Amino acid sequence: MSATTSHTVIGAGPVGTLMALMLANRGHSVRLIERRADPRTTPPERGRSINLAMAARGLLALEHAGLLARIAPAMMPMPGRMLHDEHGALRFLRYGQNEREIIYAVSRERLNRILVEAAAESPGIELRFDTRCVELDAAGASVTLRDERDGRPYQEPFEVLLAADGAGSAVRAALSARGMVQAHEQPLDHDYKELTIPAHTARSEHYAFEPQALHIWPRGGYMLIALPNTDGSFTATLFLPRHGVPGFDHLHNARSVQSLFKTEFADAERAIPNLTQQFAAHPQGQLGTLYCQGWQFQGRVLLLGDAAHAIVPFHGQGLNCGFEDCRLLDQLLSGGAARTSQQRTALFERFEHERRPDTDAIAAMALENYQEMRDAVRSPHFRNRQALAAALEREFPGRFIPRYSMVMFHPEIPYSQARRRGSAQERVLDTLLAENTSVAIGPAARVHIEALLDQSGL
């Protein structure tokens, strides 16, 4: 795009704000429009968003934008999972095999505020809050906005509009209503409720649990998780079927909530003194996967992040995937051959063509990881499988990388490739486990395993 191209970005969440900053870094002018109030001057919404996990893909995008050092103080390292069983026993499972293979917890509200502060410092970005996108005329390159403070609607032209307004995207809805994109959502029959485990002043480190871990209470068909915050608290999220026993439809009073937590999450229940009040006050969120075909229209409008490919949160990749969108699009735009609508159409089509196989892959893997987090992690078979996979990675570095590690720690490996390689590796593991292969891999076993890897295309 030329330096004089004007961009309108709908949605000043983390993805939209990061994209605006990348564009401004290249000298482009950006209007950044958000329906919510300015996060710098208003308290955050409570109970409406899942705490975020930052992994290598998100970190690489922040580094690409020159923002990683600014975000780093807000991040809490989580080198592994801490499993809480039904009797209160704890077991720690590392995610990777070295000190670099760490994911980081970060408050959505704090991350967004830092990014907005950076955007406010950029002379190329106009920030506009309390402004809702209510209609889009993509063919006429006009957007209808409404000032949420006085209810006044008004129209503005745009040259290029990037929609980063989330899973409930108003831009995507307008395009879909006119047949310009095809989108459908696959809802999950499990909902979520967010709770806060406060800092515990009675403990010297102020945390109710080990702070350098993602805590999971896996219970088969459902689970509770908790991510640490820098203030000594944890953001906990209960994932539960919408209907059934246990299910959200049976948690209809304080007694039923207290009973579930005392029975299934006793240590968490003791750590949340106002559990029933929080449970009643916080909304019950819904989850689903968005499948969308046709992310762009005539080089004028492009969907990004959750607006194009919302996924369930069980692989911790929603934010990372959206940030990776920004980095990859910025790299395409850096070529400079996007000065006309025809050139932008070709570039946006290329972006979707190259990106959608990867977003489809992480959508599938996120759904698969829910079963692992809530159930599989409890079994000895899972632990044996993980131990053997780790041994293979040590013995065959670069050739055998567990799928989880490829997704979380290897941004150079596209999601689609990670899924394909992961499937081949699962077949190798199945064979070796059936043969009772030891994690202490001797010379004979090494020759056999190399042959299996060759056969599997690894």
C-alpha positions in Angstrom: 0.0 0.0 0.0 1.1 3.5 -0.6 2.1 5.8 2.3 -1.1 7.9 1.7 -3.5 5.0 2.1 -6.0 5.6 4.9 -7.0 2.6 7.0 -10.0 2.1 9.2 -9.7 -0.6 11.8 -12.9 -1.7 13.5 -12.1 -3.2 16.9 -9.5 -1.8 19.4 -9.0 -5.1 21.2 -5.5 -6.6 21.2 -5.6 -7.8 17.6 -7.0 -4.6 16.1 -4.7 -2.4 18.1 -1.6 -4.4 17.2 -2.6 -4.2 13.5 -3.1 -0.5 13.7 0.3 -0.1 15.3 2.0 -2.2 12.6 0.4 -0.1 9.9 1.3 3.2 11.6 4.9 1.9 11.9 4.9 1.8 8.1 3.8 5.4 7.9 0.1 4.7 7.1 -2.8 6.7 8.7 -5.2 4.7 10.8 -8.6 5.3 12.4 -9.0 2.8 15.2 -12.6 2.5 16.2 -14.0 0.7 19.3 -17.5 0.3 20.6 -16.4 0.0 24.2 -15.1 2.9 26.4 -11.5 3.8 26.6 -9.7 1.2 28.7 -7.3 3.8 30.0 -10.1 5.7 31.8 -12.7 3.1 32.7 -12.6 0.0 34.9 -12.4 -3.4 33.1 -15.4 -5.6 32.5 -15.3 -8.4 35.0 -16.2 -12.0 34.3 -16.6 -11.6 30.5 -13.3 -12.8 29.1 -10.9 -15.7 29.6 -7.4 -14.8 30.8 -4.9 -15.1 28.0 -1.9 -17.4 27.4 0.9 -15.8 25.4 3.1 -18.3 23.5 5.8 -18.0 20.8 3.6 -16.9 17.9 2.2 -14.0 19.9 5.6 -13.1 21.3 7.1 -13.0 17.8 4.3 -10.7 16.6 5.0 -8.3 19.5 8.7 -8.4 18.8 8.0 -7.7 15.1 6.0 -4.6 16.1 8.7 -3.5 18.6 6.4 -3.9 21.6 7.6 -7.0 23.4 9.7 -5.2 26.0 6.7 -3.0 26.8 4.4 -6.0 27.3 6.9 -8.2 29.2 6.3 -6.8 32.7 2.6 -7.8 32.4 3.4 -11.5 31.7 3.6 -14.3 34.2 5.7 -17.3 33.2 4.0 -20.7 33.2 6.5 -23.5 32.4 3.9 -26.2 32.9 0.5 -27.5 34.1 -0.3 -28.1 37.8 -2.9 -30.8 38.0 -5.2 -30.9 41.0 -6.9 -34.2 41.6 -10.1 -34.9 43.5 -8.3 -35.5 46.7 -6.2 -32.3 46.6 -3.0 -34.0 45.4 -0.8 -31.9 43.0 1.2 -33.0 40.0 3.3 -30.7 37.8 3.8 -31.5 34.1 6.3 -29.3 32.2 5.2 -28.1 28.8 8.6 -28.4 27.1 12.2 -29.6 27.7 14.1 -26.3 28.1 13.9 -23.0 29.8 12.7 -21.3 26.6 9.6 -23.5 26.3 7.3 -21.4 28.5 3.9 -19.9 28.0 2.9 -16.7 29.8 -0.3 -15.7 31.4 -1.4 -12.1 30.7 -4.5 -10.2 31.7 -6.5 -9.3 28.7 -7.4 -5.9 30.2 -3.8 -5.0 31.0 -2.5 -6.2 27.6 -5.2 -4.2 25.8 -4.5 -1.1 27.9 -0.7 -1.2 27.2 -1.4 -1.6 23.4 -3.9 1.3 23.5 -1.4 3.5 25.3 1.1 2.7 22.6 -1.5 3.5 19.9 -2.3 6.8 21.6 1.4 7.8 21.4 1.5 7.2 17.6 0.8 10.3 15.5 -0.5 8.2 12.7 -3.4 6.7 14.7 -6.7 8.3 15.6 -8.4 6.6 18.5 -12.2 6.7 18.7 -13.9 4.9 21.6 -17.7 4.6 22.4 -18.3 4.2 18.7 -20.2 1.3 17.3 -20.1 0.0 13.7 -23.8 -0.5 12.9 -23.7 -0.9 9.1 -21.3 -1.4 6.3 -21.7 -0.6 2.6 -18.7 -2.5 1.3 -19.4 -1.8 -2.4 -19.8 1.9 -1.7 -16.8 2.0 0.7 -18.9 3.6 3.5 -19.4 2.6 7.1 -22.2 3.7 9.4 -21.1 4.4 13.0 -23.0 5.4 16.1 -21.7 7.5 19.0 -22.7 5.4 22.0 -22.7 8.4 24.3 -25.5 10.4 22.4 -26.9 7.7 20.1 -26.1 9.7 17.0 -25.5 7.7 13.8 -23.2 9.0 11.0 -21.6 7.8 7.9 -17.9 7.9 6.9 -16.1 6.8 3.8 -13.2 4.4 4.0 -10.3 3.5 1.7 -9.4 0.2 3.3 -11.3 -1.3 6.3 -9.8 -4.1 8.5 -12.3 -5.8 10.8 -10.9 -7.0 14.1 -14.1 -6.8 16.0 -14.2 -10.3 17.3 -16.3 -13.4 17.0 -19.5 -11.3 17.0 -18.1 -9.1 14.2 -20.6 -6.5 13.0 -18.5 -6.2 9.8 -18.7 -9.9 9.1 -22.4 -9.9 9.8 -22.9 -7.1 7.2 -20.9 -8.9 4.6 -22.7 -12.1 5.3 -26.1 -10.5 5.0 -25.2 -9.5 1.5 -23.7 -12.8 0.5 -20.2 -11.4 0.3 -18.8 -14.0 2.8 -20.0 -17.4 3.9 -19.8 -18.0 7.6 -21.2 -20.4 10.1 -20.6 -21.1 13.8 -20.3 -24.5 15.4 -21.3 -23.9 19.0 -19.8 -26.0 21.8 -22.3 -27.5 24.3 -20.1 -26.4 27.1 -20.2 -22.8 28.6 -17.8 -21.0 30.9 -17.9 -18.9 34.0 -15.0 -16.7 35.0 -14.0 -16.3 38.7 -11.2 -14.5 40.6 -9.1 -16.3 43.2 -7.9 -13.3 45.2 -4.4 -12.7 46.5 -3.9 -14.4 49.9 -2.2 -11.9 52.3 -1.7 -14.7 54.8 0.9 -16.3 52.5 4.3 -14.7 52.2 4.2 -14.9 48.3 0.5 -13.8 48.3 -0.6 -16.5 45.8 -3.1 -19.1 46.8 -1.3 -21.6 44.6 2.0 -22.0 42.9 2.2 -18.9 40.6 4.5 -20.3 37.9 1.9 -22.8 36.5 -1.3 -23.1 34.7 -3.6 -24.8 37.2 -6.1 -27.4 36.0 -8.7 -29.4 37.9 -9.5 -32.1 35.3 -12.7 -33.9 36.0 -13.4 -35.9 32.8 -16.3 -34.2 31.3 -15.5 -30.7 32.6 -12.7 -28.8 34.3 -11.7 -25.7 36.2 -8.5 -23.8 35.2 -6.6 -20.9 36.8 -4.0 -18.6 35.4 -1.8 -16.3 37.6 -1.9 -12.5 37.6 1.0 -10.2 38.6 -1.0 -8.9 41.6 -1.1 -12.2 43.4 -4.5 -13.3 42.2 -5.6 -16.0 39.7 -8.2 -15.8 37.0 -10.1 -19.0 37.2 -12.5 -20.3 34.6 -15.1 -23.1 35.0 -15.9 -25.1 31.8 -19.0 -27.1 32.3 -21.8 -28.6 30.1 -24.7 -26.3 29.5 -27.1 -29.1 30.5 -26.9 -32.1 32.7 -25.4 -33.2 36.0 -23.1 -31.5 36.6 -24.2 -28.7 34.3 -24.8 -25.0 34.4 -28.5 -25.5 34.3 -28.3 -27.3 37.7 -26.3 -24.6 39.4 -29.4 -22.5 40.1 -28.6 -21.3 43.7 -25.7 -20.7 46.1 -26.1 -24.1 47.7 -25.7 -26.0 44.4 -22.6 -24.0 43.5 -21.0 -24.5 46.9 -21.8 -28.2 46.7 -20.2 -28.6 43.3 -17.0 -26.8 44.3 -16.7 -28.5 47.7 -17.0 -31.9 46.1 -14.9 -31.4 42.9 -12.7 -28.4 43.5 -12.3 -28.2 47.3 -8.9 -26.4 47.4 -10.2 -23.8 44.9 -13.4 -23.4 46.9 -11.4 -22.6 50.0 -9.4 -20.0 48.1 -12.5 -18.1 46.9 -14.2 -16.5 49.9 -17.0 -14.9 47.9 -17.5 -17.8 45.5 -21.3 -17.8 45.4 -21.5 -14.0 45.0 -19.1 -14.1 42.1 -20.9 -17.0 40.5 -24.2 -15.1 40.7 -22.7 -11.8 39.4 -20.6 -13.0 36.5 -22.1 -13.9 33.2 -22.2 -17.3 31.7 -20.2 -17.2 28.5 -20.7 -19.3 25.4 -18.0 -20.9 23.2 -17.9 -22.0 19.6 -15.8 -22.3 16.4 -16.3 -19.9 13.5 -15.7 -21.1 10.0 -15.6 -18.4 7.4 -14.9 -18.4 3.7 -14.2 -15.2 1.9 -12.4 -13.0 4.4 -12.1 -10.0 2.0 -14.2 -8.0 -0.4 -12.7 -6.3 -3.5 -9.6 -5.2 -1.7 -11.6 -2.8 0.5 -12.5 -4.9 3.5 -10.6 -7.7 5.2 -11.5 -9.8 8.3 -8.8 -10.5 10.9 -8.5 -12.6 14.0 -11.7 -13.9 15.6 -13.8 -11.9 13.1 -12.5 -14.4 10.5 -11.7 -17.6 12.5 -12.8 -17.6 16.2 -11.8 -20.8 18.0 -12.4 -22.3 21.4 -9.7 -21.4 24.0 -8.4 -24.8 25.0 -5.1 -24.6 23.2 -4.4 -21.0 24.3 -4.0 -19.9 20.7 -6.8 -17.5 20.0 -4.7 -14.4 20.8 -1.6 -15.9 19.4 -3.3 -16.8 16.1 -4.8 -13.3 15.8 -1.4 -11.7 16.5 0.2 -14.1 13.9 -2.4 -12.8 11.4 -1.2 -9.3 12.0 2.5 -10.2 11.5 1.9 -12.2 8.4 -0.4 -9.6 6.8 2.1 -6.9 7.7 4.9 -8.9 6.0 2.7 -9.2 2.9 1.9 -5.5 2.9 5.6 -4.7 3.2 6.1 -5.7 -0.4 4.5 -2.5 -1.5 2.5 -3.9 -4.4 -0.9 -3.0 -3.0 -1.6 0.5 -4.3 -4.8 -0.2 -6.2 -7.9 -2.1 -5.3 -7.0 -4.8 -7.7 -3.6 -5.2 -6.2 -5.1 -5.3 -2.7 -7.7 -7.8 -3.8 -4.9 -10.1 -5.0 -3.0 -9.6 -1.8 -6.0 -10.2 0.5 -6.9 -13.3 -1.5 -3.4 -14.6 -1.1 -3.5 -13.9 2.6 -6.7 -16.0 3.1 -5.5 -18.7 0.7 -2.3 -19.1 2.6 -3.7 -18.6 6.1 -7.0 -20.4 6.2 -5.5 -24.0 6.2 -3.7 -23.0 9.3 -6.6 -21.4 11.1 -8.7 -24.5 10.2 -6.0 -26.6 11.7 -5.7 -24.7 15.0 -9.5 -24.7 15.3 -9.5 -28.5 15.2 -6.6 -28.8 17.5 -8.2 -26.5 20.1 -11.2 -28.7 20.2 -9.1 -31.8 20.6 -7.1 -30.2 23.4 -10.2 -29.7 25.5 -10.5 -33.5 25.9 -6.8 -33.7 26.8 -7.0 -30.9 29.4 -10.2 -32.1 31.1 -9.6 -35.9 30.9 -6.6 -37.4 29.3 -4.0 -35.7 31.5 -5.3 -37.7 34.4 -4.3 -41.1 33.0 -1.0 -43.0 33.4 -1.2 -43.8 29.7 -1.1 -40.1 28.9 1.9 -39.6 31.1 3.7 -42.6 29.6 2.9 -41.2 26.1 4.3 -37.8 27.0 7.4 -39.3 28.5 8.1 -41.3 25.4 7.4 -38.3 23.1 9.9 -36.3 25.2 12.5 -39.0 24.9 12.0 -39.1 21.1 12.4 -35.3 20.9 15.7 -35.5 22.8 17.0 -38.4 20.7 15.8 -37.0 17.3 15.8 -33.2 17.8 14.2 -31.3 14.9 12.8 -34.5 13.5 10.4 -35.4 16.3 8.7 -32.4 18.0 5.6 -33.1 20.1 2.5 -31.5 18.5 1.9 -29.3 21.5 5.4 -28.0 21.3 5.1 -27.3 17.6 2.0 -25.2 18.2 3.2 -23.3 21.3 6.9 -22.9 20.8 7.7 -23.2 17.1 6.2 -20.3 15.1 8.3 -21.3 12.1 6.0 -24.4 11.8 2.6 -23.5 10.4 -0.4 -24.9 12.3 -1.4 -27.1 9.4 2.0 -28.6 9.2 2.0 -29.2 13.0 -1.3 -31.0 12.7 -0.1 -33.2 9.9 3.2 -34.0 11.6 1.4 -34.6 14.9 -0.8 -37.2 13.3 2.2 -39.1 11.9 3.9 -38.9 15.3 0.9 -40.3 17.0 1.1 -43.4 14.8 4.8 -43.8 15.7 4.0 -43.5 19.4 1.1 -46.0 19.1 3.5 -48.5 17.6 6.3 -48.0 20.1 3.9 -48.1 23.1 2.4 -51.3 21.8 6.0 -52.7 21.7 6.7 -51.4 25.3 9.6 -49.3 24.1 11.6 -47.8 26.9 12.3 -44.1 27.2 15.9 -45.1 27.6 16.5 -45.5 23.8 19.4 -47.9 23.0 21.2 -48.4 19.7 18.8 -51.2 18.4 15.7 -49.2 19.3 17.2 -46.1 17.6 17.6 -48.0 14.3 14.0 -49.3 14.6 12.6 -45.8 15.5 14.5 -44.2 12.6 12.8 -46.7 10.2 9.4 -45.8 11.7 10.1 -42.1 11.3 11.1 -42.7 7.7 8.0 -44.7 7.0 5.9 -41.9 8.5 7.5 -39.2 6.4 9.1 -37.5 9.5 
